Amino acid sequence: MRSTRSLYGIAIFLSAFLLFLVEPMSAKQLLPALGGSSAVWLTCLVFFQLTLLLGYLYAHWLTRRPFNRRQQILYLALLVIAVLALAAQKFMRPDLSQGSLHPVTTIFIDLALTIGLPFLLLGSTSPLLQIWLFRSQGGSVSYRLFGLSNVGSLLALIAYPTLVEPYLALKTQRLLWAASFVVYAALCALLSRQVPATEQAPAVEITNSTDPPTSSATRWLWFLLPMAAAMQLSAVTSHITSNIAAIPLLWILPLAVYLITFILAFEFPRFYSRSIVVRLLIVMLASLGYAISKVDSSWPIGIAILFFLTECFVACLFCHAEAYALRPRRPSETTLFYLLVAGGGVTGTFFIGIASPLIFAANYDLSITFLVTALLALAVTWTDGWGQRLLWATGSILVLFLNFALHAAYAQQALLETRNFYGSLRVKHDVTHEGQPLRMLLNGTIQHGNQIFSPGLMRTPTTYYGKDSGIGLALANCCADRPRNIGVVGLGTGTLAVYGKPGDRIRFYEINPHVQPIARNLFTYIRDSPAAITITEGDARTSLSQEAPQHFDVLVVDAFTGDAIPIHLLTTEALTLYQKHLAPNGILAFHVSNQYLNLAPEVAQLAASVHMQAKLFDTPSIDARGEFRSTWVLVTANPTFFTLSEVAAIATPITPVPRLRAWTDDYSSLLPIFQPTGH
């Protein structure tokens, strides 16, 4: 009996490990199809939560019927179909062409076709096997096995960015995962044969309990508390990744915190103290409410990450522990409990990941999440007396006021607010330190360009594009006095159009459809430029792969998602594509300004892989001209470009990073170049 129980534990642990190992793996492979947006991960989370819900629904349906040979055959058939699907569909190799589909639709179709059925079966394992174990050995339903499944999930999340991603290519990851799934399927098939057959309805068999049925109010809390925790996870993940980069390393931090709270709530419930956690929660909500109310300022990312992860931990621990405290006492309600927990998770991630960008023009995800958490704290602590009622009623009112205050703050000085899958954009009117009128484009809290609206400075390149910056030197020294052909990946405000001269051609590539009307109508760089300018919408790699060679004298890679260039624009395959579109002795200009990722050594690795030279251009800020500190890497096969006096005076060699490999579409890891303290 003990050995059988161990097999159940191994199966549940393995299912959870594989479940959470495939999440960052499959999401990472989807990033190139969607331009590297951080919203890819949030949409993937919605799919994962939805499929997990379907898995729980499948387990709930199975355990409400007699376990006979027909049901066993159905279960085994689905396992076989899932294994065959992995082999037949070349597991997790989606078609990366978006076509005319919405990004959310693209993600759902790709994931459904590649990991849909295996993920559903893995998700159903924990509740299904716990009921099977109860039927086989009697006793009570072991909720500790739910904690064991979360330990497996957490280990998978820790292993992926530290052991899997840095050392294994995606193809190898897929093969190993598929082989492990076969082992899991064989183990579950073995366990299914040990479940005693019965012709009696399980609803009668496992409902013979003296405990009363759970009330409707409690069942609502089974749903709402996990919903709030999922909203916390999604909102914090979005905030962190949109300010740094859409990478598994940063996806995993909030998800790991989320899972740790599950483990603590279900495995170590005695260590949870409502009085302590409630006090911490009110402090965190108040502190972070103050922080996000400062819409035009930001903390150092390292401090912000720690702070938001702490708030996420406290809030999720409160939600999960209170849900566990309300768990059903009747075994017959076990799968319903899991079903409502999963339903809450789907609803929370769906609201933040999909609904919110469609409903709101600005990003209110964190503040709305705080409001839902405060209202649930009011409901849960209602029976603790008038002190808690007044505390959380007041807190809820204040957080509601915060949402209205944020709306007013975002609208202040804003000429435009818009939001879609690729992020929230805001055009703000301000003044420089010298009192000159200034207009800036912000993506969240990150500036993506500005323009000084005074007669002498309207055609002055600002922010990262000054004349002494890497891109300024490349454009000034690439072509002598002949007309130039320039390609730019990433539009922003269209600042680089200011370098255009009569006879020049400048071709921009922009994935976000909301950016082009902003650049054309609210900034004047494009319409004032004497160059011939065209703008191609869609992912740059997809567009370039479909075009004839453009013969660019300078090709600028300046597409940012969050605070860094998307990884799929920095691979050997991407560089080969860029070379196809370069003129002989043309220049590639990579904008690598970044606080926490040292991208220059990786660009140097890519350049060396195709026998091109790379130099670093790091220039200081100049407030009078609105120039920021900028870091560019110029790459060229031209043997004389870096010897030009104006270029050589600023160019510096790039210091290599030990054990850094050139990235490919099948391999990349940001861990070797990640600088958590910034620079």
N, C-alpha and C positions, 0 to 999 in steps of 0.2 A: 504493500500500500504506500509506503514511504517513497519507494522508487517511482511509482506511478505519479505521485504528487510532484516529485522532482521533474518528471518529464513535462508535466503541465507547466511548471515554473519556467523550464527551459524554453518551451514553445512560446509562452507569453513574452518572455524576455527577448527572444530572437525576433518575434514579430514586431515588437516596439522598436528594437534596434534598427531593423531594416526599414521600418516605416519612417523614422526620422533621419535615417541616412540618405534615403532617396529624395527627401524634400529639398535640401540645398543642392543636391546633385542635379535634379531635373530643372530646378529654377535657374541654376547657373547656365545650363545649356540653352535655356530660352532667352537669356539676356540679349544675345546678338539679334534675335528676331525683333526685339522691341526697342532697340537703340540703347540698351543698358540702363533703362529707367529703373529707379528704386520702386516704382509702382508694380513692377513685375513680381517682386517678392510678395507684396501685399495681395495681389490678385491670386498668386499661387496659394497663399495661405487660405484664401476663401475656398479655392478648389479643394485643398486638403481637408479643411474643416467640413465641407459639404460631403465629400466622399467618406470621411470618417462617420458622419451622421448616417449615410446610407449603409455603412458597415454595421453600425449599431442597430439600425432598423432591420437589416438582414438577420442579425443575431436575435433580435427581439422576436421576429417572425418565426425563426427556427425553434426557439425555446417555447413558443406557445402552441406547438404541435407535437403529436406523438413522435418520438424518435424511433422510426422503424427503418426497414431496409430502403424504402423509397427515398426518405430524407437523407440517409447516408449516401446513397448513390448521387443525389443532387449535389451534396456537399463535395464529394470526391470529383464529380464531373467539373465543377467550377474550378477546383484546384488544378485539374489537368488542363482545362482551357486556358487558365492564367499562365501556366508553364509554357504551353504551346504558343501562346500569344507573345511571350517574351522572345522566343526563338524566331517566330515567323515575322515579327514586325521589327526586328533588329532593335531591340529595346532602347528606348529613349533617344531616338534619332529623328526628331520632328522636322518637318519641312519648314525651313526658316523664312520662306517668302510669305509676307503678310497679305499680299494682294489688297483687296478693298475691305478686308474684315477689320472690325474694331479690335484693338489690342486685347481686350478682355476675352473676346470670342476666340481669337487666335490662341491664347493661353489655354482656355478651357478645352478646345478641340485637341490641341497637341497633347495635353496631359491626359485627357480621356482616352486617346488612342494608344498612348504609350504605357501609362502606369495605372490606368483607371481600375481595371479588375483586380490586379495584384494589390493595389493600395486598399481597395474595398475589403478584400479578404483579410489583409493584415489588420485593418482597423476593427474588424469584427472579432478578432481572436480573443482579446481579453475578456469581454463580457460573456462570449459564447463558451469559452473553456471553463470559466468560473462556474457556470451553470452545469456544464457536463461533469465537472469535478464534484459538485454538490449532489448530482444524481448518482454518481458512481460510488461515493463514499459517505454521503449523508452529512450530518452536522449543519453548519451554517455557511452562508456564502462568505468566502475569504476576500475581504476588501484589501488585504495586504498584497494580493496578487496585482491589484490595480497600481499600488505603489511600486511593485517590482517592474511593471511595464514602464512606468515613468523613469525608473533608474536606467533601463535599457535605452529609452529615448534620449535621456540626458547624456549618456556615454556616447551615443551616436553623434550628437551635436558637438560634443567636445572633440571627438575623434576626427570629424570631417575637416575642419580648418587646420588642425595641427598634425594629423597623421595621413589623411587621405588626399586632400587637395594638393599639398606641397610636393607629394612624391608620386602620385599616380595620375596618368592621363585619363580623361573622361571615358575613353573606350575601355580601358582596363577597369575603371570603376564600375562601368555597366556590366562587364562580364562577371566580375566578382560578386556584384549584387545579385545578378540573375542566378548564379550558382548557389548562393546562400538561400535564395528564395526556393530553389528546388529542395534543399535540405529542410527548410521550414515546411514545405508542402508535404514531404514524406513523413515528417514527425506528426503533423496534424492528421494525416490519413491514418497513421497508426493509432492515435488517440481516439479517433472517431470509431474505430472498430471495438474499442473497449467500453464504450458507453452502452449501458444495458438498454435493450430494445423494450418498448412499451407501447401498448395500444391505447393506454389511458391518456386522456388529455393532460398535458403538463400543467395547465392552469389549475387543475384540481390537485394534481400531485404535489405541487410546491406552494400551494396557497393555504395549505392546512396549517394555519398559524393563529395564535391567540392575540397577536398584535392587531390593532385596528387599522383600517386603510388610511393612507396618508391624505391629509386634507388638500383641497384645491389650492389654498393659499401657499402651502408648503411646496406643492408641485410647481407653482409659478416661480418660487424662489430657486428651485432646482434649475430652472431655465434662465432666470434673470441674473443670478449671481455669476454663473459662467459667462454670460453675455458681456457683463461689465468687465470681467477679467480679460476676455478676448479683445474688447475695445481698448483696454489698457495696453495689451501686447501690440496691437496694430498701430495705435497712435504713437506710442513711444518708438517703435521700429521705424515708422515713417519719418518721425522727427530726426532720428539719428542718421539714417541712411541718406536722407535728402540733403544733409549738411556735410557729408563726407563722400561716400561712394556706395553704389549698389553692389555689395560684395558679401559672400557667405560669412565672412568673419564678423561683420556687423549685424547681419540678419540673426545670427545665432545667439548673440548676447541677450537680447530681450526674450527670445524663445527659451533659452536656458533658464533664465530667471523665472519665467512662467512655469516651466516644468518643475523647477525646484520647489516652488510653492505647492504644486500638486503633490509632490513626494512628501513634503512636510505635513500637508493637510491629511493625506490618506495613510501615510506610514507612521507618522509620529504626532498624532493628534493631541497627545497629552502635553506637548510643549507649546501648544497654542494658547495664548491668554488673550481673550477678547479685550479686556480692559487696557492692556498694554498696546495691542495693535491698533485699537481705535484711537488712542491718544497719538500714536505715531502717524496714523492716517490723517488726522485733522491737521497736524503740523505740516506733513508733506503736501497736502492739498493746498493749504494756505501759502506755503513757500513757493510752490510751483505755479500757483495762480498768480502770484506777484511777478514771477519770472516771465511767464508768457504774456503778461500784460504789457511788458516792455517790447513792443513789436519791432522797434527800429534798433534794438541793441541785441547783442548775443554774448553768451559766456564763452570762455575757452572751451573747445569741444571736449577735451578730456574731463573737465569738471562737469560739463553738461551731461555727458554720457553717464558718469557715476551718479549724478543727482537723479536723472530720469530713471535709471535702472533701479535705484533705491526706491523711488516712488512706485515704480511698477511692481517691485517685490512686495512692498507693504500692502498695496491695493489688491494684488492678486492673491496674496496669502489670506487676507481678510475674506475675499470672495470665495476662495476654494475651501477654506476651513469652515466657513459658515455653511456652505453647501454640504460638506461632509457631515457636519453636526446635524443636519436635517435629513440625512440619508434614510432610506426606507428600512424598516425592521422586518418587513414581510419579504421573503425571498422572491415571491412572484413579482414584486415591483422593481427588482434589481435592474433588469434590462430597460425598463421604462426610465429609471433614474439616469442610466447612461445615455439613453436616447435624448432626454431633455437637456442633460449637460452638453451633449454634442450639438443639439439644436441651438442652445444659447451661444456656443462658440461660433457656429456658422453665422448667426444673426449679427454678432458683434463684429466679426471680421468683414462680413458683407457690407455693413453700414460704413465702416471706416475705409475699406479698400475699394469699394465700387460705388456705393450710393452717395457718399459725401462729396466726391469730386463732381458728381452730376447735379447735386442739389445746391451747393454753396459756391459762390464766386471766390471766396477766400478760404483759408484753411483754419477751421474751428475744431479740428478733430480732438485736440487735447482738452480744450475747455468743455466740449460736450461730454467727453469721457469723464471728466471730473464731476460734472453735474449728475450723470447717471450713477456714478459711484457714491456720491453724497446722498442721493435719494434712496439708494439701496441700504446704505448705512443707517439712515433714518428708519427704514422699515424693519431692519434686523434688530436694531437696538430699542425698538419701541417699547418692549416689555421691561426694559432696564430702568424705567422711571422717567420723571419729568426732566431731570438733568440732561440725560442723553437726548430726549426729544427736542428740548430747546436748543441744545448744541448743534444737532444735525439739521434741524429745521432752519436755524440761522445760517449754518454752513451752506445748505442747499440754496437759500435765497441769495447769498453772496456770490456763489458760483454762477447762478442764473444771471445776476447783475454783471458778472465778469464777461459772460458771452455777449451781452449787449454792449459792454464797454469795448470789447475787442472789435466788434463790428464798427463802432464809431472811430476807433483808433486806426483801423485799416482804411476806412474811408477818408480820414483826414489827409489832406494834400494829395490824395490819390486821383489821378486822371482816369485810370482804368484798373479794374480788378477782373481777372478771369482765371478759370481753373479747368484742367482736364486731366487725362491719364498721366500726362508727362509732368504735372506739377501745377503749382499756383503761381501766377504771374501778376505783378503789380507795377504800374508805372506811377512814379511819385514825383511831385514837383517840390524842389527845395532850393536852397541858396548855398553857394560855396563860402569858404572862410572869408573871401574877399567881397562877399555880397553879390556875386554874379548869379543870375538865375540858372538853376541846374535841374535837369530832368534825368531820372535814373530808372532802369529796368531791374526789378528784383525777382528772383525765383526763390520763394520762401524768404530767407534772411540773407541770401547771397546775391551780390550785385553782378549782373550780366551785361553791364555797360551803362554809360551815361553820356550826357552831352551838355556842354555849357552854352546857354542861349544868350550870348552877348556877341555883338558884331565882329569883334576880333578873334573870337574863340570858337565860333560855331563849326568851323572846319578844322579844328585842332583835334587830333586823335588823343583820347583820354584813356583812363584806367590802365589796361595792360598793353596798350598798343602804341605807346609813344614812339617818336622818331628814333630815339636811341635804344629802343628795346630790340630784342632779337628779330621780331617780325619787321620792325621799321628798317633795320639794317639789311635784312634779306631783300625787301622790296626796293630799297635804294640802290643796291649793288648787284642785282641779278642780271640786268639786261642792258646796261649802258643807257643809251638814249632811245632805243627802239621801243615800240609799243609792247606792253606786257600782257601775258595771258595768265590770270590768277584764279586759283580755285580755293574756296574756303569752306571747310566742313564746320558748320555752326554759324548761325546768323546773328543772334543777339540783337543789338541795336543797329547792326550794319556798320559799325565804326570803321572797319577796314576799307569801306567804300571811299573814305576821305582821301586815300592814297591814289585813287583813280585819276588818270590823265586822259586827255583826248586820244582816242585810238586804243586805249587799254580795254581788255575784256575781263570782267570779274564774275565768276559763277559761284553762287552760294548754294550750300546744301543744308536743309533744315528739316528736322523730323517733326517738330511741334507745329501743327497748323495754326496755332494762335500767335506765333511769333512774327510771321511775315506781315500781317496787317499792322502790328504794333510798330515794327521797324519802318514801314513805309509811311505811316500816317502820324505817328507821335514823335518820330525823330526825323531829322532832315539829311542825315548822312547819305542815304541812297538817292533821294531825289535831287540833291545838290551836286552829286558826283558827275563829272563829264564822261566817265567811262561807260561802256555798254554793260549793263548789269542784268543778269538773269538769276532767278531763284528756283531751285528744284526742291520740291517737298518730298519727304520720305527719308528713311535711313540712308546715310551717305554711302555705306558699303553696298547696299542693295542697288542704289542708283548708279554708282560708279561701275558696278559689275555688269550693268545692262547697257552702258554707253560705249561708244567707240572711243579710242584714245583721244584725250582732250589736249595733250601736249602743253600742260601747264608749266610755265616758268617757275612759279612758286605755288605749292599746294600747302595750305594752312590747315592743320588739324586742331580745331579750337571748339569742338563740341563737348560741352560739359553736362554731366548728370550729377547733380549735387555739386561737390567741390572738386571733381576729378573727371578726366576723360574716360568714357566708357571703355572697358577692357577690350572689347571686340574691335576697337579702332587701333589697338596697340599690339597686334599679333603679326607673326611672319606672313600669314596669308593676307592680312590687310596691307602690309608693306609691299608685298608683291603686286597687289592691286594698285597701290599708289604709284609704283614704278611704271606700270603700264600707262598711266596717265601723265607722267612727267615728260617734259621735253629733255633732250640731251643736256646734261649738266644742270638740270633743274634742281630746285631746292625744296626739301620738305621742312616745314616749320611746325614743330610740336609745342603747343602751349601747355606747360607742365606746372604752372604756378599752383601750389598746394601746400597746406599746412601739415598734413599728416601722412602723405604718401610721397616718397622720394622716387619720382618716376624717371628722372634723368638717366640713371644707370640702366634701366630696362630699355629705354629708347636707344641707348648706346649699344646694348646687346643686339637689338634688332638691326641696327645699322651695320654692325660688324658681320652679322649673318649673311648680308648681301653685299659685303665689301664696299660699304660707303663710310664716309667719315662723319663724326658727330661731335659738336662742340656745345658747351653750355653758355648761355647769355643771361646773366642775373643782373638786373638794373634796379636802382633804388627808386623810391617814390619822389615825385616832384609836385607838391601841393599846388603851386601856382598854376600849373598846367593840368591839374586834375589827374595826374599819372600815379598809378599804384606801383608798388614793387612788383616786378614781373620776372618770371623764369621761363625761358624758351630754350629748346634744343633744336638746332639747325642741323639737318642731315643732307649731304650732297656727295656726289661722285666727282664733282668739279675739283680738280687738283689745285686750282689757284684761288678759289673763293675765300678760304680761311687765311690766305696770305695777304689779302688786301689790307692796307694799313688801318682803315676805319673799322674793319671787322676784327682784325687781330688784336686791336687795342682792348676789346671787351671780351672776346672769346676766351673761355677757360676749359681745360680738360675736365672730363667727367670721371669722378672717383668711382671705381667699380665696387660692387657689393659682392662679398664672397658667396659662392654657390648659387648665384642668381642665374636662372636659365631664361633663354629667349622664349617669350610666350607664343603659343599657337592657339588655334581655335579649340584644340583638344586638351591644352594644358595652360593653366595660369594660376599664380598664387601671389597675393599681395602681402602675405605675412613677412617675407624677407625685406620688403621696402616700407613696411608700416612703421610710422614714428608716432607713438601714442602721446608723446609730450609736445609734438609740434616742432617747428623750427622757424 
